[in-house]
Amino acid sequence: VTSPYGYTLHENGNVTVGQFAFTTSEAGNFLACFWIDSAEKGSGVSVNLDWKTGIATKDWDAIAKKEKIEVGL
């Protein structure tokens, strides 16, 4: 992932499956590139991308559930 100013924010190679995230204070258009070094003719490749920004990036499932909240009485 490259920032609008050309800074590399994330780079990884030889990966067949995985997840990553990054945080930045820069605004603008970011660039994400995916490539295949070699593939057999007729082989299939699948890339699923879920690109989130802003408040949508919160992992709401991990935020305190009712049973995890301590209440001081």
N, CA, C, O and CB atoms as a CASP TS submission, in Angstrom:
PFRMAT TS
TARGET T0000
AUTHOR 0000-0000-0000
METHOD Language model
MODEL 1
PARENT N/A
ATOM      1  N   VAL     1       0.862  -1.169   0.000  1.00  0.00           N
ATOM      2  CA  VAL     1       0.000   0.000   0.000  1.00  0.00           C
ATOM      3  C   VAL     1       0.902   1.223   0.000  1.00  0.00           C
ATOM      4  O   VAL     1       1.819   1.340   0.813  1.00  0.00           O
ATOM      5  CB  VAL     1      -0.977   0.003   1.229  1.00  0.00           C
ATOM      6  N   THR     2       0.631   2.113  -0.908  1.00  0.00           N
ATOM      7  CA  THR     2       1.428   3.335  -1.044  1.00  0.00           C
ATOM      8  C   THR     2       0.551   4.548  -0.759  1.00  0.00           C
ATOM      9  O   THR     2      -0.591   4.620  -1.214  1.00  0.00           O
ATOM     10  CB  THR     2       2.057   3.436  -2.464  1.00  0.00           C
ATOM     11  N   SER     3       1.091   5.499  -0.004  1.00  0.00           N
ATOM     12  CA  SER     3       0.355   6.704   0.366  1.00  0.00           C
ATOM     13  C   SER     3       0.322   7.689  -0.803  1.00  0.00           C
ATOM     14  O   SER     3       1.043   7.515  -1.785  1.00  0.00           O
ATOM     15  CB  SER     3       0.990   7.366   1.608  1.00  0.00           C
ATOM     16  N   PRO     4      -0.513   8.719  -0.697  1.00  0.00           N
ATOM     17  CA  PRO     4      -0.560   9.736  -1.745  1.00  0.00           C
ATOM     18  C   PRO     4       0.780  10.453  -1.944  1.00  0.00           C
ATOM     19  O   PRO     4       1.024  11.036  -3.000  1.00  0.00           O
ATOM     20  CB  PRO     4      -1.632  10.750  -1.419  1.00  0.00           C
ATOM     21  N   TYR     5       1.639  10.409  -0.934  1.00  0.00           N
ATOM     22  CA  TYR     5       2.948  11.067  -1.024  1.00  0.00           C
ATOM     23  C   TYR     5       4.063  10.106  -1.426  1.00  0.00           C
ATOM     24  O   TYR     5       5.237  10.474  -1.430  1.00  0.00           O
ATOM     25  CB  TYR     5       3.293  11.711   0.303  1.00  0.00           C
ATOM     26  N   GLY     6       3.685   8.862  -1.767  1.00  0.00           N
ATOM     27  CA  GLY     6       4.664   7.897  -2.240  1.00  0.00           C
ATOM     28  C   GLY     6       5.325   7.063  -1.157  1.00  0.00           C
ATOM     29  O   GLY     6       6.262   6.318  -1.444  1.00  0.00           O
ATOM     30  N   TYR     7       4.864   7.170   0.066  1.00  0.00           N
ATOM     31  CA  TYR     7       5.437   6.377   1.162  1.00  0.00           C
ATOM     32  C   TYR     7       4.828   4.974   1.164  1.00  0.00           C
ATOM     33  O   TYR     7       3.618   4.819   1.002  1.00  0.00           O
ATOM     34  CB  TYR     7       5.197   7.074   2.534  1.00  0.00           C
ATOM     35  N   THR     8       5.660   3.966   1.346  1.00  0.00           N
ATOM     36  CA  THR     8       5.168   2.597   1.450  1.00  0.00           C
ATOM     37  C   THR     8       4.664   2.372   2.868  1.00  0.00           C
ATOM     38  O   THR     8       5.426   2.470   3.830  1.00  0.00           O
ATOM     39  CB  THR     8       6.279   1.564   1.081  1.00  0.00           C
ATOM     40  N   LEU     9       3.375   2.071   2.991  1.00  0.00           N
ATOM     41  CA  LEU     9       2.762   1.848   4.295  1.00  0.00           C
ATOM     42  C   LEU     9       2.686   0.370   4.638  1.00  0.00           C
ATOM     43  O   LEU     9       2.679  -0.005   5.810  1.00  0.00           O
ATOM     44  CB  LEU     9       1.377   2.455   4.333  1.00  0.00           C
ATOM     45  N   HIS    10       2.630  -0.467   3.609  1.00  0.00           N
ATOM     46  CA  HIS    10       2.594  -1.914   3.829  1.00  0.00           C
ATOM     47  C   HIS    10       3.126  -2.600   2.588  1.00  0.00           C
ATOM     48  O   HIS    10       2.776  -2.240   1.464  1.00  0.00           O
ATOM     49  CB  HIS    10       1.150  -2.408   4.162  1.00  0.00           C
ATOM     50  N   GLU    11       3.980  -3.596   2.804  1.00  0.00           N
ATOM     51  CA  GLU    11       4.503  -4.386   1.700  1.00  0.00           C
ATOM     52  C   GLU    11       4.743  -5.804   2.205  1.00  0.00           C
ATOM     53  O   GLU    11       5.276  -6.001   3.297  1.00  0.00           O
ATOM     54  CB  GLU    11       5.817  -3.761   1.121  1.00  0.00           C
ATOM     55  N   ASN    12       4.346  -6.783   1.406  1.00  0.00           N
ATOM     56  CA  ASN    12       4.513  -8.168   1.809  1.00  0.00           C
ATOM     57  C   ASN    12       4.672  -9.018   0.559  1.00  0.00           C
ATOM     58  O   ASN    12       4.057  -8.727  -0.467  1.00  0.00           O
ATOM     59  CB  ASN    12       3.313  -8.654   2.668  1.00  0.00           C
ATOM     60  N   GLY    13       5.480 -10.057   0.628  1.00  0.00           N
ATOM     61  CA  GLY    13       5.693 -10.918  -0.522  1.00  0.00           C
ATOM     62  C   GLY    13       5.544 -12.384  -0.177  1.00  0.00           C
ATOM     63  O   GLY    13       5.565 -12.765   0.993  1.00  0.00           O
ATOM     64  N   ASN    14       5.393 -13.208  -1.213  1.00  0.00           N
ATOM     65  CA  ASN    14       5.264 -14.660  -1.053  1.00  0.00           C
ATOM     66  C   ASN    14       4.138 -15.032  -0.095  1.00  0.00           C
ATOM     67  O   ASN    14       4.306 -15.897   0.764  1.00  0.00           O
ATOM     68  CB  ASN    14       6.576 -15.252  -0.555  1.00  0.00           C
ATOM     69  N   VAL    15       3.000 -14.381  -0.245  1.00  0.00           N
ATOM     70  CA  VAL    15       1.857 -14.612   0.627  1.00  0.00           C
ATOM     71  C   VAL    15       0.755 -15.288  -0.177  1.00  0.00           C
ATOM     72  O   VAL    15       0.434 -14.860  -1.286  1.00  0.00           O
ATOM     73  CB  VAL    15       1.352 -13.282   1.254  1.00  0.00           C
ATOM     74  N   THR    16       0.180 -16.341   0.384  1.00  0.00           N
ATOM     75  CA  THR    16      -0.917 -17.028  -0.294  1.00  0.00           C
ATOM     76  C   THR    16      -2.268 -16.701   0.329  1.00  0.00           C
ATOM     77  O   THR    16      -3.304 -16.824  -0.324  1.00  0.00           O
ATOM     78  CB  THR    16      -0.690 -18.526  -0.265  1.00  0.00           C
ATOM     79  N   VAL    17      -2.255 -16.287   1.590  1.00  0.00           N
ATOM     80  CA  VAL    17      -3.488 -15.895   2.268  1.00  0.00           C
ATOM     81  C   VAL    17      -3.109 -14.998   3.445  1.00  0.00           C
ATOM     82  O   VAL    17      -2.017 -15.138   3.997  1.00  0.00           O
ATOM     83  CB  VAL    17      -4.307 -17.153   2.749  1.00  0.00           C
ATOM     84  N   GLY    18      -3.983 -14.089   3.833  1.00  0.00           N
ATOM     85  CA  GLY    18      -3.670 -13.251   4.980  1.00  0.00           C
ATOM     86  C   GLY    18      -4.538 -12.019   5.064  1.00  0.00           C
ATOM     87  O   GLY    18      -5.415 -11.789   4.231  1.00  0.00           O
ATOM     88  N   GLN    19      -4.272 -11.231   6.092  1.00  0.00           N
ATOM     89  CA  GLN    19      -4.975  -9.980   6.326  1.00  0.00           C
ATOM     90  C   GLN    19      -3.962  -8.946   6.772  1.00  0.00           C
ATOM     91  O   GLN    19      -2.923  -9.287   7.338  1.00  0.00           O
ATOM     92  CB  GLN    19      -6.106 -10.151   7.380  1.00  0.00           C
ATOM     93  N   PHE    20      -4.259  -7.695   6.520  1.00  0.00           N
ATOM     94  CA  PHE    20      -3.421  -6.631   7.055  1.00  0.00           C
ATOM     95  C   PHE    20      -4.253  -5.371   7.201  1.00  0.00           C
ATOM     96  O   PHE    20      -5.313  -5.231   6.591  1.00  0.00           O
ATOM     97  CB  PHE    20      -2.193  -6.377   6.148  1.00  0.00           C
ATOM     98  N   ALA    21      -3.758  -4.468   8.014  1.00  0.00           N
ATOM     99  CA  ALA    21      -4.420  -3.186   8.229  1.00  0.00           C
ATOM    100  C   ALA    21      -3.353  -2.129   8.412  1.00  0.00           C
ATOM    101  O   ALA    21      -2.223  -2.441   8.786  1.00  0.00           O
ATOM    102  CB  ALA    21      -5.376  -3.234   9.455  1.00  0.00           C
ATOM    103  N   PHE    22      -3.701  -0.894   8.154  1.00  0.00           N
ATOM    104  CA  PHE    22      -2.772   0.204   8.405  1.00  0.00           C
ATOM    105  C   PHE    22      -3.566   1.436   8.815  1.00  0.00           C
ATOM    106  O   PHE    22      -4.740   1.582   8.476  1.00  0.00           O
ATOM    107  CB  PHE    22      -1.897   0.500   7.152  1.00  0.00           C
ATOM    108  N   THR    23      -2.906   2.306   9.544  1.00  0.00           N
ATOM    109  CA  THR    23      -3.499   3.558   9.996  1.00  0.00           C
ATOM    110  C   THR    23      -2.614   4.690   9.532  1.00  0.00           C
ATOM    111  O   THR    23      -1.389   4.601   9.610  1.00  0.00           O
ATOM    112  CB  THR    23      -3.679   3.585  11.539  1.00  0.00           C
ATOM    113  N   THR    24      -3.224   5.746   9.054  1.00  0.00           N
ATOM    114  CA  THR    24      -2.457   6.882   8.579  1.00  0.00           C
ATOM    115  C   THR    24      -3.217   8.175   8.834  1.00  0.00           C
ATOM    116  O   THR    24      -4.443   8.172   8.936  1.00  0.00           O
ATOM    117  CB  THR    24      -2.138   6.732   7.091  1.00  0.00           C
ATOM    118  N   SER    25      -2.497   9.260   8.934  1.00  0.00           N
ATOM    119  CA  SER    25      -3.142  10.565   9.088  1.00  0.00           C
ATOM    120  C   SER    25      -3.197  11.301   7.749  1.00  0.00           C
ATOM    121  O   SER    25      -3.749  12.398   7.661  1.00  0.00           O
ATOM    122  CB  SER    25      -2.395  11.415  10.134  1.00  0.00           C
ATOM    123  N   GLU    26      -2.622  10.693   6.706  1.00  0.00           N
ATOM    124  CA  GLU    26      -2.626  11.320   5.383  1.00  0.00           C
ATOM    125  C   GLU    26      -3.981  11.140   4.709  1.00  0.00           C
ATOM    126  O   GLU    26      -4.576  10.065   4.777  1.00  0.00           O
ATOM    127  CB  GLU    26      -1.511  10.729   4.500  1.00  0.00           C
ATOM    128  N   ALA    27      -4.459  12.181   4.067  1.00  0.00           N
ATOM    129  CA  ALA    27      -5.687  12.097   3.276  1.00  0.00           C
ATOM    130  C   ALA    27      -5.304  11.953   1.812  1.00  0.00           C
ATOM    131  O   ALA    27      -4.215  12.359   1.404  1.00  0.00           O
ATOM    132  CB  ALA    27      -6.597  13.352   3.497  1.00  0.00           C
ATOM    133  N   GLY    28      -6.190  11.381   1.035  1.00  0.00           N
ATOM    134  CA  GLY    28      -5.932  11.282  -0.397  1.00  0.00           C
ATOM    135  C   GLY    28      -6.157   9.879  -0.917  1.00  0.00           C
ATOM    136  O   GLY    28      -6.765   9.043  -0.248  1.00  0.00           O
ATOM    137  N   ASN    29      -5.658   9.628  -2.120  1.00  0.00           N
ATOM    138  CA  ASN    29      -5.812   8.332  -2.772  1.00  0.00           C
ATOM    139  C   ASN    29      -4.629   7.433  -2.453  1.00  0.00           C
ATOM    140  O   ASN    29      -3.473   7.821  -2.624  1.00  0.00           O
ATOM    141  CB  ASN    29      -5.957   8.503  -4.290  1.00  0.00           C
ATOM    142  N   PHE    30      -4.931   6.228  -1.987  1.00  0.00           N
ATOM    143  CA  PHE    30      -3.913   5.238  -1.668  1.00  0.00           C
ATOM    144  C   PHE    30      -3.909   4.182  -2.760  1.00  0.00           C
ATOM    145  O   PHE    30      -4.932   3.940  -3.399  1.00  0.00           O
ATOM    146  CB  PHE    30      -4.164   4.598  -0.273  1.00  0.00           C
ATOM    147  N   LEU    31      -2.768   3.559  -2.973  1.00  0.00           N
ATOM    148  CA  LEU    31      -2.600   2.581  -4.037  1.00  0.00           C
ATOM    149  C   LEU    31      -2.281   1.223  -3.444  1.00  0.00           C
ATOM    150  O   LEU    31      -1.347   1.094  -2.654  1.00  0.00           O
ATOM    151  CB  LEU    31      -1.497   3.014  -5.010  1.00  0.00           C
ATOM    152  N   ALA    32      -3.047   0.210  -3.817  1.00  0.00           N
ATOM    153  CA  ALA    32      -2.782  -1.167  -3.395  1.00  0.00           C
ATOM    154  C   ALA    32      -2.556  -1.997  -4.651  1.00  0.00           C
ATOM    155  O   ALA    32      -3.370  -1.965  -5.574  1.00  0.00           O
ATOM    156  CB  ALA    32      -3.966  -1.751  -2.531  1.00  0.00           C
ATOM    157  N   CYS    33      -1.454  -2.738  -4.690  1.00  0.00           N
ATOM    158  CA  CYS    33      -1.113  -3.561  -5.861  1.00  0.00           C
ATOM    159  C   CYS    33      -1.001  -5.022  -5.442  1.00  0.00           C
ATOM    160  O   CYS    33      -0.478  -5.339  -4.374  1.00  0.00           O
ATOM    161  CB  CYS    33       0.218  -3.079  -6.516  1.00  0.00           C
ATOM    162  N   PHE    34      -1.498  -5.896  -6.295  1.00  0.00           N
ATOM    163  CA  PHE    34      -1.403  -7.334  -6.093  1.00  0.00           C
ATOM    164  C   PHE    34      -0.880  -7.922  -7.395  1.00  0.00           C
ATOM    165  O   PHE    34      -1.315  -7.522  -8.475  1.00  0.00           O
ATOM    166  CB  PHE    34      -2.791  -7.965  -5.681  1.00  0.00           C
ATOM    167  N   TRP    35       0.050  -8.868  -7.303  1.00  0.00           N
ATOM    168  CA  TRP    35       0.557  -9.474  -8.528  1.00  0.00           C
ATOM    169  C   TRP    35       0.900 -10.935  -8.298  1.00  0.00           C
ATOM    170  O   TRP    35       1.090 -11.387  -7.168  1.00  0.00           O
ATOM    171  CB  TRP    35       1.782  -8.716  -9.038  1.00  0.00           C
ATOM    172  N   ILE    36       0.975 -11.659  -9.411  1.00  0.00           N
ATOM    173  CA  ILE    36       1.348 -13.071  -9.389  1.00  0.00           C
ATOM    174  C   ILE    36       2.674 -13.188 -10.114  1.00  0.00           C
ATOM    175  O   ILE    36       2.785 -12.818 -11.282  1.00  0.00           O
ATOM    176  CB  ILE    36       0.244 -13.985 -10.049  1.00  0.00           C
ATOM    177  N   ASP    37       3.685 -13.706  -9.414  1.00  0.00           N
ATOM    178  CA  ASP    37       4.998 -13.868 -10.039  1.00  0.00           C
ATOM    179  C   ASP    37       4.947 -14.889 -11.165  1.00  0.00           C
ATOM    180  O   ASP    37       5.532 -14.677 -12.227  1.00  0.00           O
ATOM    181  CB  ASP    37       6.037 -14.288  -9.000  1.00  0.00           C
ATOM    182  N   SER    38       4.260 -15.979 -10.939  1.00  0.00           N
ATOM    183  CA  SER    38       4.105 -16.999 -11.969  1.00  0.00           C
ATOM    184  C   SER    38       2.864 -17.814 -11.654  1.00  0.00           C
ATOM    185  O   SER    38       2.503 -18.015 -10.495  1.00  0.00           O
ATOM    186  CB  SER    38       5.365 -17.910 -12.061  1.00  0.00           C
ATOM    187  N   ALA    39       2.236 -18.269 -12.694  1.00  0.00           N
ATOM    188  CA  ALA    39       1.052 -19.098 -12.507  1.00  0.00           C
ATOM    189  C   ALA    39       0.958 -20.077 -13.666  1.00  0.00           C
ATOM    190  O   ALA    39       1.320 -19.751 -14.797  1.00  0.00           O
ATOM    191  CB  ALA    39      -0.237 -18.231 -12.402  1.00  0.00           C
ATOM    192  N   GLU    40       0.477 -21.263 -13.383  1.00  0.00           N
ATOM    193  CA  GLU    40       0.290 -22.241 -14.437  1.00  0.00           C
ATOM    194  C   GLU    40      -0.863 -21.798 -15.330  1.00  0.00           C
ATOM    195  O   GLU    40      -1.844 -21.225 -14.855  1.00  0.00           O
ATOM    196  CB  GLU    40       0.026 -23.649 -13.848  1.00  0.00           C
ATOM    197  N   LYS    41      -0.737 -22.065 -16.611  1.00  0.00           N
ATOM    198  CA  LYS    41      -1.772 -21.692 -17.557  1.00  0.00           C
ATOM    199  C   LYS    41      -3.080 -22.362 -17.151  1.00  0.00           C
ATOM    200  O   LYS    41      -3.123 -23.567 -16.904  1.00  0.00           O
ATOM    201  CB  LYS    41      -1.373 -22.084 -19.001  1.00  0.00           C
ATOM    202  N   GLY    42      -4.139 -21.571 -17.085  1.00  0.00           N
ATOM    203  CA  GLY    42      -5.439 -22.104 -16.720  1.00  0.00           C
ATOM    204  C   GLY    42      -5.708 -22.132 -15.233  1.00  0.00           C
ATOM    205  O   GLY    42      -6.805 -22.501 -14.812  1.00  0.00           O
ATOM    206  N   SER    43      -4.730 -21.748 -14.425  1.00  0.00           N
ATOM    207  CA  SER    43      -4.961 -21.743 -12.978  1.00  0.00           C
ATOM    208  C   SER    43      -5.793 -20.515 -12.613  1.00  0.00           C
ATOM    209  O   SER    43      -5.766 -19.502 -13.312  1.00  0.00           O
ATOM    210  CB  SER    43      -3.609 -21.752 -12.192  1.00  0.00           C
ATOM    211  N   GLY    44      -6.523 -20.619 -11.519  1.00  0.00           N
ATOM    212  CA  GLY    44      -7.364 -19.515 -11.083  1.00  0.00           C
ATOM    213  C   GLY    44      -6.757 -18.771  -9.911  1.00  0.00           C
ATOM    214  O   GLY    44      -6.023 -19.340  -9.103  1.00  0.00           O
ATOM    215  N   VAL    45      -7.070 -17.512  -9.833  1.00  0.00           N
ATOM    216  CA  VAL    45      -6.598 -16.669  -8.741  1.00  0.00           C
ATOM    217  C   VAL    45      -7.795 -15.874  -8.230  1.00  0.00           C
ATOM    218  O   VAL    45      -8.608 -15.389  -9.018  1.00  0.00           O
ATOM    219  CB  VAL    45      -5.428 -15.717  -9.202  1.00  0.00           C
ATOM    220  N   SER    46      -7.897 -15.746  -6.929  1.00  0.00           N
ATOM    221  CA  SER    46      -8.986 -14.989  -6.332  1.00  0.00           C
ATOM    222  C   SER    46      -8.416 -14.000  -5.324  1.00  0.00           C
ATOM    223  O   SER    46      -7.594 -14.363  -4.482  1.00  0.00           O
ATOM    224  CB  SER    46     -10.013 -15.931  -5.661  1.00  0.00           C
ATOM    225  N   VAL    47      -8.857 -12.753  -5.413  1.00  0.00           N
ATOM    226  CA  VAL    47      -8.469 -11.729  -4.451  1.00  0.00           C
ATOM    227  C   VAL    47      -9.750 -11.087  -3.929  1.00  0.00           C
ATOM    228  O   VAL    47     -10.533 -10.528  -4.697  1.00  0.00           O
ATOM    229  CB  VAL    47      -7.508 -10.658  -5.097  1.00  0.00           C
ATOM    230  N   ASN    48      -9.955 -11.172  -2.633  1.00  0.00           N
ATOM    231  CA  ASN    48     -11.098 -10.520  -1.997  1.00  0.00           C
ATOM    232  C   ASN    48     -10.567  -9.341  -1.205  1.00  0.00           C
ATOM    233  O   ASN    48      -9.655  -9.492  -0.392  1.00  0.00           O
ATOM    234  CB  ASN    48     -11.898 -11.512  -1.077  1.00  0.00           C
ATOM    235  N   LEU    49     -11.132  -8.177  -1.437  1.00  0.00           N
ATOM    236  CA  LEU    49     -10.647  -6.963  -0.799  1.00  0.00           C
ATOM    237  C   LEU    49     -11.809  -6.260  -0.118  1.00  0.00           C
ATOM    238  O   LEU    49     -12.829  -5.972  -0.744  1.00  0.00           O
ATOM    239  CB  LEU    49      -9.965  -6.029  -1.826  1.00  0.00           C
ATOM    240  N   ASP    50     -11.647  -5.989   1.161  1.00  0.00           N
ATOM    241  CA  ASP    50     -12.637  -5.245   1.935  1.00  0.00           C
ATOM    242  C   ASP    50     -11.935  -4.007   2.466  1.00  0.00           C
ATOM    243  O   ASP    50     -11.338  -4.044   3.542  1.00  0.00           O
ATOM    244  CB  ASP    50     -13.251  -6.114   3.105  1.00  0.00           C
ATOM    245  N   TRP    51     -12.000  -2.925   1.729  1.00  0.00           N
ATOM    246  CA  TRP    51     -11.269  -1.695   2.040  1.00  0.00           C
ATOM    247  C   TRP    51     -12.195  -0.798   2.846  1.00  0.00           C
ATOM    248  O   TRP    51     -13.233  -0.365   2.344  1.00  0.00           O
ATOM    249  CB  TRP    51     -10.768  -0.970   0.735  1.00  0.00           C
ATOM    250  N   LYS    52     -11.827  -0.516   4.093  1.00  0.00           N
ATOM    251  CA  LYS    52     -12.667   0.302   4.964  1.00  0.00           C
ATOM    252  C   LYS    52     -11.925   1.578   5.342  1.00  0.00           C
ATOM    253  O   LYS    52     -10.700   1.591   5.465  1.00  0.00           O
ATOM    254  CB  LYS    52     -13.079  -0.485   6.232  1.00  0.00           C
ATOM    255  N   THR    53     -12.691   2.644   5.523  1.00  0.00           N
ATOM    256  CA  THR    53     -12.106   3.909   5.967  1.00  0.00           C
ATOM    257  C   THR    53     -12.972   4.503   7.074  1.00  0.00           C
ATOM    258  O   THR    53     -14.158   4.194   7.187  1.00  0.00           O
ATOM    259  CB  THR    53     -11.968   4.907   4.781  1.00  0.00           C
ATOM    260  N   GLY    54     -12.368   5.346   7.875  1.00  0.00           N
ATOM    261  CA  GLY    54     -13.098   6.068   8.907  1.00  0.00           C
ATOM    262  C   GLY    54     -13.693   5.168   9.965  1.00  0.00           C
ATOM    263  O   GLY    54     -13.083   4.182  10.378  1.00  0.00           O
ATOM    264  N   ILE    55     -14.885   5.517  10.398  1.00  0.00           N
ATOM    265  CA  ILE    55     -15.536   4.797  11.492  1.00  0.00           C
ATOM    266  C   ILE    55     -15.863   3.358  11.112  1.00  0.00           C
ATOM    267  O   ILE    55     -16.035   2.516  11.993  1.00  0.00           O
ATOM    268  CB  ILE    55     -16.805   5.517  11.909  1.00  0.00           C
ATOM    269  N   ALA    56     -15.951   3.063   9.830  1.00  0.00           N
ATOM    270  CA  ALA    56     -16.238   1.699   9.371  1.00  0.00           C
ATOM    271  C   ALA    56     -15.113   0.734   9.734  1.00  0.00           C
ATOM    272  O   ALA    56     -15.309  -0.481   9.697  1.00  0.00           O
ATOM    273  CB  ALA    56     -16.465   1.686   7.858  1.00  0.00           C
ATOM    274  N   THR    57     -13.942   1.253  10.080  1.00  0.00           N
ATOM    275  CA  THR    57     -12.810   0.385  10.406  1.00  0.00           C
ATOM    276  C   THR    57     -12.887  -0.180  11.809  1.00  0.00           C
ATOM    277  O   THR    57     -12.146  -1.106  12.137  1.00  0.00           O
ATOM    278  CB  THR    57     -11.524   1.136  10.244  1.00  0.00           C
ATOM    279  N   LYS    58     -13.761   0.351  12.645  1.00  0.00           N
ATOM    280  CA  LYS    58     -13.888  -0.138  14.022  1.00  0.00           C
ATOM    281  C   LYS    58     -14.336  -1.583  14.021  1.00  0.00           C
ATOM    282  O   LYS    58     -15.213  -1.972  13.250  1.00  0.00           O
ATOM    283  CB  LYS    58     -14.878   0.724  14.825  1.00  0.00           C
ATOM    284  N   ASP    59     -13.739  -2.366  14.876  1.00  0.00           N
ATOM    285  CA  ASP    59     -14.152  -3.756  15.050  1.00  0.00           C
ATOM    286  C   ASP    59     -15.236  -3.775  16.121  1.00  0.00           C
ATOM    287  O   ASP    59     -14.963  -4.050  17.289  1.00  0.00           O
ATOM    288  CB  ASP    59     -12.934  -4.684  15.444  1.00  0.00           C
ATOM    289  N   TRP    60     -16.452  -3.484  15.717  1.00  0.00           N
ATOM    290  CA  TRP    60     -17.544  -3.340  16.675  1.00  0.00           C
ATOM    291  C   TRP    60     -17.810  -4.640  17.424  1.00  0.00           C
ATOM    292  O   TRP    60     -18.307  -4.599  18.550  1.00  0.00           O
ATOM    293  CB  TRP    60     -18.809  -2.882  15.964  1.00  0.00           C
ATOM    294  N   ASP    61     -17.497  -5.788  16.840  1.00  0.00           N
ATOM    295  CA  ASP    61     -17.702  -7.062  17.530  1.00  0.00           C
ATOM    296  C   ASP    61     -16.768  -7.206  18.726  1.00  0.00           C
ATOM    297  O   ASP    61     -17.086  -7.923  19.674  1.00  0.00           O
ATOM    298  CB  ASP    61     -17.494  -8.224  16.565  1.00  0.00           C
ATOM    299  N   ALA    62     -15.612  -6.530  18.690  1.00  0.00           N
ATOM    300  CA  ALA    62     -14.637  -6.648  19.765  1.00  0.00           C
ATOM    301  C   ALA    62     -14.838  -5.595  20.862  1.00  0.00           C
ATOM    302  O   ALA    62     -14.215  -5.670  21.921  1.00  0.00           O
ATOM    303  CB  ALA    62     -13.239  -6.535  19.197  1.00  0.00           C
ATOM    304  N   ILE    63     -15.695  -4.634  20.608  1.00  0.00           N
ATOM    305  CA  ILE    63     -15.944  -3.591  21.604  1.00  0.00           C
ATOM    306  C   ILE    63     -16.771  -4.188  22.737  1.00  0.00           C
ATOM    307  O   ILE    63     -17.553  -5.116  22.532  1.00  0.00           O
ATOM    308  CB  ILE    63     -16.673  -2.359  20.969  1.00  0.00           C
ATOM    309  N   ALA    64     -16.585  -3.643  23.925  1.00  0.00           N
ATOM    310  CA  ALA    64     -17.182  -4.194  25.152  1.00  0.00           C
ATOM    311  C   ALA    64     -18.638  -4.621  24.980  1.00  0.00           C
ATOM    312  O   ALA    64     -19.490  -3.851  24.537  1.00  0.00           O
ATOM    313  CB  ALA    64     -17.094  -3.176  26.263  1.00  0.00           C
ATOM    314  N   LYS    65     -18.885  -5.859  25.341  1.00  0.00           N
ATOM    315  CA  LYS    65     -20.239  -6.396  25.358  1.00  0.00           C
ATOM    316  C   LYS    65     -20.818  -6.147  26.746  1.00  0.00           C
ATOM    317  O   LYS    65     -20.081  -5.902  27.701  1.00  0.00           O
ATOM    318  CB  LYS    65     -20.258  -7.925  24.994  1.00  0.00           C
ATOM    319  N   LYS    66     -22.127  -6.212  26.848  1.00  0.00           N
ATOM    320  CA  LYS    66     -22.806  -5.958  28.114  1.00  0.00           C
ATOM    321  C   LYS    66     -22.205  -6.765  29.267  1.00  0.00           C
ATOM    322  O   LYS    66     -21.990  -6.231  30.355  1.00  0.00           O
ATOM    323  CB  LYS    66     -24.283  -6.276  27.980  1.00  0.00           C
ATOM    324  N   GLU    67     -21.931  -8.065  29.025  1.00  0.00           N
ATOM    325  CA  GLU    67     -21.417  -8.920  30.078  1.00  0.00           C
ATOM    326  C   GLU    67     -19.961  -8.619  30.459  1.00  0.00           C
ATOM    327  O   GLU    67     -19.478  -9.111  31.479  1.00  0.00           O
ATOM    328  CB  GLU    67     -21.539 -10.348  29.655  1.00  0.00           C
ATOM    329  N   LYS    68     -19.260  -7.818  29.650  1.00  0.00           N
ATOM    330  CA  LYS    68     -17.858  -7.499  29.932  1.00  0.00           C
ATOM    331  C   LYS    68     -17.681  -6.131  30.608  1.00  0.00           C
ATOM    332  O   LYS    68     -16.573  -5.766  30.999  1.00  0.00           O
ATOM    333  CB  LYS    68     -17.057  -7.534  28.642  1.00  0.00           C
ATOM    334  N   ILE    69     -18.755  -5.398  30.737  1.00  0.00           N
ATOM    335  CA  ILE    69     -18.667  -4.056  31.316  1.00  0.00           C
ATOM    336  C   ILE    69     -18.788  -4.152  32.834  1.00  0.00           C
ATOM    337  O   ILE    69     -19.714  -4.764  33.365  1.00  0.00           O
ATOM    338  CB  ILE    69     -19.772  -3.122  30.734  1.00  0.00           C
ATOM    339  N   GLU    70     -17.824  -3.527  33.518  1.00  0.00           N
ATOM    340  CA  GLU    70     -17.858  -3.498  34.971  1.00  0.00           C
ATOM    341  C   GLU    70     -18.609  -2.250  35.409  1.00  0.00           C
ATOM    342  O   GLU    70     -18.290  -1.143  34.977  1.00  0.00           O
ATOM    343  CB  GLU    70     -16.423  -3.529  35.573  1.00  0.00           C
ATOM    344  N   VAL    71     -19.576  -2.426  36.239  1.00  0.00           N
ATOM    345  CA  VAL    71     -20.372  -1.306  36.718  1.00  0.00           C
ATOM    346  C   VAL    71     -20.047  -1.087  38.185  1.00  0.00           C
ATOM    347  O   VAL    71     -20.181  -2.003  38.996  1.00  0.00           O
ATOM    348  CB  VAL    71     -21.894  -1.559  36.511  1.00  0.00           C
ATOM    349  N   GLY    72     -19.622   0.120  38.528  1.00  0.00           N
ATOM    350  CA  GLY    72     -19.330   0.452  39.916  1.00  0.00           C
ATOM    351  C   GLY    72     -20.568   1.011  40.585  1.00  0.00           C
ATOM    352  O   GLY    72     -21.120   2.023  40.154  1.00  0.00           O
ATOM    353  N   LEU    73     -20.996   0.348  41.636  1.00  0.00           N
ATOM    354  CA  LEU    73     -22.187   0.823  42.358  1.00  0.00           C
ATOM    355  C   LEU    73     -21.813   1.392  43.682  1.00  0.00           C
ATOM    356  O   LEU    73     -22.682   1.841  44.429  1.00  0.00           O
ATOM    357  CB  LEU    73     -23.193  -0.293  42.551  1.00  0.00           C
TER
END
